[in-house]
Structure formats: C-alpha cells, structure tokens
Amino acid sequence: MREHGREDFARQNSGRAATRGGSAGARPGAGLRARLLLRARPGGGGHSSHRVGRGKEAAQGRAASWVTGAAGRMEPNVRFWIAERQSFVQRFLQWTELLDPLNLFVSVEKIEKARELLFTNEDASRHALEDQRIQEAWTRSLSTVHPDSGKPIPTLFRPAALLFFTTPAVFLSMMPAKGMMSAVLPQVSLYAYTTAFNVINGNASYSRHTPESITLGAGVIASSTFFGVIPYLVQMKYSLDNPWIRRALPVAVLAHVSAMNVFASRGFEPVRGIEVMDKEGNVIGHSRRAGRKAVHETAISRAVLFGTSALFPEVFTYFFKRTRFFLKNPWSLWAVKLSCTTLAMGLMVPVSFSMFPQIGRIQCRNLEETIRSSTEETELFYNRGV
C-alpha cells in the first residue's frame, strides 16, 4: 500500500483518483489481463459521472487530479505493463502503435476522456475486440501518460517525438564539420534534447528537487557535448587517412556518449533508489539495485539506437560514392544520407524501446535486505522508463 501521506492526499482527490485507479480496463483479447485490470475497479462509476457534471470545477481541478495510488491502487499503465508478458516482437508491434505521430497532438482533455472510458466501460473484457474506442483509449493512455506520476508527458518529450527531434541532429553530427561551430551546434541540440527526454521519461518515484535537476542537466549537456566533438577535434589535429577510421570514430563516440548521457542524466535513480512493487501494485520499498538495473537497460537501448542509426548511413554512403550516379550527381550525397538516417532512426526507435519491458522484473533475492524481509514475493516490478 502507499504511504499514509499519499492516501490522505488521494482521498482529497477521490473523484479523479478513483477514475484513474479504475481506468485499468482491459486491452483487447486479454483474458487473464482483463481480470487483473478490472480487479482494481471500485464499485460503480458515480465519481466519473459526477465529474462530468461539474464543468468548470473539473477543469480547475485538473492540475490536482492526476494523483496515483488512490486507496493503494496501481496506476493503470503500470497495471497494463505488469499484466502484459510480451515477447520482443509483441513489444515492437505495440511500440509501433504508441509511436504514431498523431499521439503528439492528443490533448489533456482527450487523455482524460480515454482513461475515463477505460474505467466506465464495464463490458471492456468481453467486447474489447469489437470496440475500437477501447483500443484507442489504451493507445492514448500508454503513449501520453507517465507510469510513475500519472501525469501527461509534455508534448515535445512524448516517446513519439524522439524521432522528429533527434534525426536532424544525428544527421548533422555525422556530416563533415567545416568549422568549430558546425561541429558543436549539432552536438548541443542533440544532447540538450536527449538529456531532457531521459529525465522526463525516466523513473519519477524517487525524491528530487528542481534546482538540483537543472544543475545536473546543465552539467550533463555540457559534458556530453564536449565528448561528442572529440572526433572532430582529433580529425582537425591529426590527418586520418583511413576512411573507415574517419567514419567509425564518430559513430563509436556517438553510441558511447548516448549511453553515458542516460547514466548521467538519471544518476539519482541508482543513488536514491526507485520504487519496487509486487504484482498487485503494493510498493515494497525503494531499491538502488533496481535503479541501477533500470538505468543500465535504458543506456544499452540508447546506445543501440544512436549507434546503429549513425552507422547505417555511413556504410551506405561509402559504397554510394563509388556509383556512377554519384559521379554524375555529387550533390545527391546529402539527400541520400539524410534519407538513410531517417530510415534507420525510424526503424531503430521502436526496436530500442522494445529491447526491454517498460515495467521491468527483478528477483527479490537480488534486492536489498530490507526489501527481501518486507515481502514473501519472489519477483518484484519497477518502472524502467523510456
């Protein structure tokens, strides 16, 4: 169960909290999953209908309505991912839906309606396959709401936005630099966005303050940019004759720095610990080991994402330069390289997000003694983040 402090705060917002807690409706085709999701639903939908009639009062209380853990219930997205035991292919197909660019334009009002629909639809477990609204509601909830805080993710940092903001930066960072500014600016834009993305979509169950988060973020951006321009500083000082070294060095540095960026920007998680819970959503405690595992898995996926997305265009353009088409149209190189980068990023974003489950699992024997002594469960869960 959540702490008494959270329960008291949740009771003050019981109308919306009941809606969110009960919004764990069933996803299409989920037998056991549907029963798990509907188990947390309180009796009746009075809260939801009452909120609809409150008009302006509901709108004014929206900021305070996104409360998790009401009466000890799990956030619907967390309950969904715990009930979902997906393979890599299933996670990949799931993420191709969640990364739909249209999810960037879903408003808070539509998110609330989607989550209320999951709560109020009593026949979701039986008619989900025929009800397109239920499928759309789950897609909106999973793609726009943070699993830990239960709040809508800012539009520019939703998972679907990563491709659009990082592809130009990756493309420019792999182009030959004509000067220091042309080498630094793509690195600054890339790591400024990814640092903010990592923090916002990381685990939010540990205590943190805005000043220290800003200070940490500024330091991470500066250090990531410095290490990112090292290949260009080396090429400016030393003449590298081997074309493969000239191409492979920036790719290797980009993959490595992207992974280190995750470790640094989410550095509080292994230090302060993140919440671990049982299959019913009851928080057992805060674990530093779970925090290390969450950050480590995300760092691996980020290195694979940017490393592969940068390597593929370099290999393709190396052979493209030897074709007759390039000899007749040398200006086409940048267009081909941009197309390759976009194609590689478009494929690798869902692949990297699917490498590890959104809600990770960890054996209780691998956690701290205080947590092992607090539960009889053999397996616990934590939010890995994106």
N, C-alpha and C positions, 0 to 999 in steps of 0.2 A: 504494500500500500504506500501511497505517497505520504510525505510528512504531514503533521497536523496543520502546519502553516499553510501548505498548499491546499489542504482540504477546506480550511476556513475561507481562503480566498476563492476557492472554486464554488462554495455554497453561495457566496455573494453574487456569482455569475451563473447560477444554476440553470437558468433558461438556456443560455447558449452552450454551456458546458455539457448539458445533457444532450443537446443536439449534436455536438462534436463527438461526445463519447459514444453516442448511439449511432453515429454515422458509419459505423463499421458494418455496412450492409454486405451483401455477398457479391462477389465477382462472378460473371457468367461461367457456368459449368463447374462451380466449386461445391462439391458435396460436403466433405468434412470442413472445408474452408468456410462455407456459408454458415454452418452451425457455430463455428468459432466466432465468426464476425458478428452474428446475431445474438450471441450469448450475453454480450455486454449491454444490450439494449434495455433501457428502463421501461417500465410498463406505461404504455400509452404515448401519444405524441402531443400531449397538451402543451408542452413548452414551445414546440415548433409553431403550432397554430397561434399561440398567444403572441409570439414574437412578430409574426406576420402582421397582426393587427395593431402593433404598437407604432408603425410608421416611423416618424422622426426619432422617437426614443430608441428604436432599434438601430438606426443609422448612427445616432450619437454614441451609443454604447458599443459600436463595432470594434473600436480600438481595444476595449477591455474584454471583448467577448471571446477572443482567441485564447482560451485557457485550457491547458492539458491536465489530465489526471483527475478530473472531477470524480469524486466518490471512488477513487482508486482505479478508474478505468483507463485503458490504454488509448493512446492517440490512434485514430482509425488507420492511418497509413502504416503505423508500426504493426498493428494487428494484421493488416493485409500481408506485409512482407514476412512476418513470422509464420503465418499460415501457408504462405507460398513457398513450397520446396521446389524451386525451379532449377533446371539444368542451365548450362551456359546458353544453349540455343534458345530456350524459352525466355531467359532474361534478355537476350539480344532482341528477340521479337517484341518483347514488352517495351524495351527502350526505344525501338523504332517508332512506337506509338507515342511515347512520352516526349520524344524529341521533335514532335511535329511543330513547325514554326508557329502555327496558329495558337499554340498554348502560350505564346508570349503575349497575346492580346486578350487573355481571359482576365476579366476584372474581378475585384474582390466580391462584388455582388453576385456574379455568376459562380464564383467558387463557393460562396455560402449556399446558394441555391442547390448546387451539385451535392454538397455534403448533407444538406437537409433532405434531399431526395433519397440519399442512401439510408438516412435514418427513418424516414416516414414510409418507405415502400416496404410493406410487410411481406409482400409476395416475391421479394427480390430473389430468394433462393430457388423459387420454382419457375419464375418467368423471366429470369435474367437473360436467358438465351434469346428470347423474343423481344426484350425491351432494350432498344438501342440507347435509351436515356440512361440506363444504369451503367452501361459501358462507358458512355461519355462522361458521366459523373465520376467514375473511378479514374479515368484518364486525367480529368481536370484536377482532381484532388491530389493524385500521386505526382503530377508534374509541376504543381504550383505551390504546394504547402510543405513547410519544413517538418520532418517527422518528430523532432525533439520539441520545438517550441509550439508547433501547431499554427504558426503564423504564415501568411502568404509570403513567398520569396519575392524580393524586388524583381521587377520585370527584367531588368538588364542582367540579372545574375541567376535567372532560372536555367536549368540544365539545357534547355533548347537554345539559349542564347550563346552558349560557349562556342559553337561552330562559327557563328557570324562575326564574333569579335576577335577570335584568335587566328582565323585563317589568313586575313590580310597581314597580320603581324608576323606569322610564321613565314609567309611568302617573302615579305620584305627583308626579314632577318637572314634569309638564305641567299638573297641576291648579293652580288659583289658590291662591297662598300666603296664609294667614291671619296669618302671623307669621314671624319670622326662623327659628325652629326648624323650622317646617313647610316652609320653603324649603331649609334646609341639610341636614336629615337624609336626604331622598331623594338629594341630590347626593353625600353622603358614602357612602351604601350603594352607589350605582351605580358610582362611580369607585374605591371600595375593591375591589369585586369585579372590575371590568374590568381594573384595574391588575394584580392577581394573576393573572387569566386570561391577560393578554397576556404576562406574564413566564414563566409556567409553560408556555404553549403556543407560545412564541416559539422562536427558534433557540437551541440549547444547546451548540453546538460551539465556542464561544469561552470563554476563561478568565474566571471571575468568582468572587467571594467572597461569603459570606453577609452579613457586615456591610455591605458597600457596596450589595448588592442591597436590604437592608432600608432603608438610608438613602435610596436612590434612590426606592424605592416609597413611603415616607412623604412625601417631597417631592412626588412626582407626585400622590398623593391630595390633599394639601393645596392644591396649585396648581390642580388640576382642579376641586376643589370651589369654590374662590374664583371662578374664571372662570364656573363653572356657575350661580352665584347672581347674576351681574351683571344678567341681565334683570329679576330681581325687585327688585334694588336700584334699577334705573332706573325701574321702574314705581312703586315706593314714593316716589321723589323727584319724578318728573315724571308728570303725568297724561297718559297716552297715549289720546287719543280715538279714533284709528283702530283698529277691532277687528282688522284684518288685521296691522297692525304689532305689536299686543299678542300675537297668536298666532304670527306669523312669527319674531319676535326670539328667543324661547326655542328654537324648532326650529333656527334657524341656529346659535345658540350651542352647542346640544347636539351637532350634527353636527361643528362645528369643534373643540370641546373633545375629543370622542371620538377624532378623528383625531390631535390633538396628544397625547392620552394614550398612543397607540401609539408615537409618535415618542419621547416622554419615557421611558416605561417600558422600551422596548427600545433605549434610547440607546447602550448598549455595543456593539451589533452593528455600526453604521457606524464606530465608533471603533476597535474591536479586530479587526474582520473576522470573517467566518464561513467555514466550510469550503466549498470548491467541489470537485466530484469529476467524473470522467469517467463514461461510461455503464456502466463496469464497477464503479463504486464506489470507485475508487482516488482518494484525497484528493490533490489537486494543491497546495493551499495554502489560506491564509486571505485572503479578499478583503474590503476595506472597501467597494468598489463593489457587490459582491453584497449586502453587509449593508444598504447604503442602499436598494438596489432591493427587498429583501425587506420592509423596514420601510415603505417608501413604498407598496407594493402593499397591504399589510395595513391601513395607515392609510386608504387610499381605500375599501377594503371596509367598514371600521368606520364611516366617515362616512356611507356609503350606507345601512348597516344602521340606525343610530340616527336619522339624519336623516329617512329615509323612514318609519320606524316611528312617529316623532313627528308627522310632517306629515299622514299619512293620517287619524288620529283627529281632528285639529284641523279639517281641511276638512269631514269628515263631520258632526261635531257642530255646525259653524257653520250648515249647512243643516238639521240635525235640529231646532235650536232654533226654526225657523220653521214647524214642522209642528204640526198640531192635537194630535197625540198628546203632544207635549212640553208644550203649553199646559195640557193636562188632567193630565199626569203629570210635573211638573218633576223629581221625584225620580229619574226613569229616565235622566237625563243621564249620571250617573256609571257606570251599568251599561252603557250604550251605548258610552261612551268606553273603558271597560275592555275590552269585547268587541272593539272596533276595534283597540285597541293589541295585544291578544293575537293577533288575526288577522294584523295587519301584521307583528308580530315573527315569528310562526310561518312566514310566507312569506319574509320577508327574511333570516332567519338562513341557510337553505341557499343563497339567492341570493348573499349576500355571501361565503360560504365558497367559492362556485363561480366567482366573478369571475376568480380567478387560480388556476393549478395549485398543488397542495400542494407539489410539488417543482418549483421554477422553473428556467427555462433562461436562460442568458446567453451571448452570443457571447464567445469568448475574446479577440477584439480589443478588447473594451470593458473588459477587466480590467487589473490592474497588470502592469507589465513583467516582474516576477519570475515571475508565473504564466504569462504568454504564453511565456516562454523555457523553461518546465518541461514543456511538453506540445505535441504536434502536433495535438491535438483542436481543432476549430473551435467546438464548443459544449460548455459545461460545465453542471453542475447544482448546485443548492443547496436547502436546506430553507427554504421561505418562512415556515413557521409558520402558525398559525391566527389 
